[in-house]
Amino acid sequence: MTSIRFMELTTTKRRPTMMPGAFQQGELGDEDDMSLERCVVAGACTVPMLELYQHSCRELKKYISEGRKIVKEIETETFEENPMLFQEYMAATPDVKALMDNQFKNVKTHARHLSKAMWYEWRMKLQDGLKEGLMSIAEGMEGDEKLLAQQEELLASVMPGLTSRHEALQKESRRLEQIAKEMAESDPAELQAARDELVALDDDIAQKQALIEKLRKGLEESDAEVEELAAQKQQCLGDIKEAESIREECRGWTCTEVNSFKDRVDAIERKHGWTVTGISGSILSMTYKREIELVLDAASFEPGRPASRIDLWYIGDRREHKAQAKTVEREFFLQCIRDHVRGLPQGQTKMSSVLERVGRAWDKARLVSRQVERINVSFPTRVAKSSDSSIAVTSSLLLRPLETRVEITLRLSGRGGAAGVGVDVSSEARVVYGEQFNEGKVGEFLATRIGSSVGPGEEWSSVVTELHAKLIARGRK
């Protein structure tokens, strides 16, 4: 009615299939040719292709069966209920029918093209899978080729030896066959005697081998005992050495050794003035001249380490022998030294430099204290703190013949520098009552003789005594 026919797959004429090149060129050859090369080609290429074709045939058979079933269902439904499209076609005019015939042909052609597209897409996927499989087989065969080459190299290295060994064994076999043939032709009695002699020799050799094995075991046991005794000896020597070291560490000190160490320590103290009185970790406690105590952390004077607190105390008033009170001038110097060492960059300063600075500064303190004590013997002297960094040493000179009293003042000011603690000295004089002397001249005389800083020089007591005599002499004139 509509000139639409369903395709019968078993009766439809299909195009001829191209023959594979291998069949055209006659590469199959004789069926009895089962060489390794043909077997490898069949296993690597032919078998995967045959499996692909078998899979394709099974799938196509399945699709054909399903298609026939669907076509029959469509035919049945169409006969039972005529679709609206066919009803319109039957009721259409001739020109509309011609138009619809063309549309049906176009639909049929489009459906056939879609079917071909699906078929080629499906076949390309199968062929791509086959291609990937063949490429992986090719890669595997390349690896096998490399492995076989390595095995061939190994065989080539050992094959000449095996060949020569095989030839030697063949020669030995022929020689033994010749000997066996000769023995078969020999006298049986002589052969039996030779056999008995060989058996006796074998027994003798077995006995000697057993004796050798016994002696070898005895030698091994002796070697083991020797090694064990040597190890025990080494352990005993180690224990003896350790015991001697422990005995040396724990032994008592003789009076001679104690006196020797004491003399050495006293000599070091007399030479340098410093004595170590305590150690706790890296914290050191040291005394100088047994008058001041310095406590510091030795680790803080290493580069890159944080600074720590440095303490300095006066301990001269606590010693048992010749205790000295803590005077104002000693406290002044102690404060100057403490401020100076605490202001040093510990990570950039050597510990020996700190000890040297403290020692020199305290030597100046002892010098000033001794000068003040000597002045005080002849003239009443008092020391007073004028500020945090200065003190005033005031001496009263009584001029009895002139009924005059003059006060001289030495002002000591502390300062810190690169060389250590320095103390500046300034002099002044004041007439309390009596003869009016030139106070400026008196101060200039003291400054000239004593100097502008504490250090080696004339004794202050001698200068003051000389000044006392000069003032009396000038007053009489």
PEWORA-V13751 format. One record per run of one state. SS is the DSSP state (hx for helix, st for strand, lp for the rest). FROM is the first residue (numbers start at 0). LEN is the number of residues. Records with the same first field share a line. If there is no record, write none. Layout:
SS->FROM-LEN ; FROM-LEN
This chain:
lp->0-20 ; 24-11 ; 80-3 ; 91-2 ; 185-2 ; 250-4 ; 272-1 ; 280-2 ; 288-3 ; 301-9 ; 314-13 ; 342-3 ; 348-2 ; 378-2 ; 387-2 ; 402-1 ; 417-2 ; 433-5 ; 450-2 ; 453-6 ; 476-1
hx->20-4 ; 35-45 ; 83-8 ; 93-92 ; 187-63 ; 254-18 ; 297-4 ; 327-15 ; 345-3 ; 350-28 ; 399-3 ; 438-12 ; 459-17
st->273-7 ; 282-6 ; 291-6 ; 310-4 ; 380-7 ; 389-10 ; 403-14 ; 419-14 ; 452-1
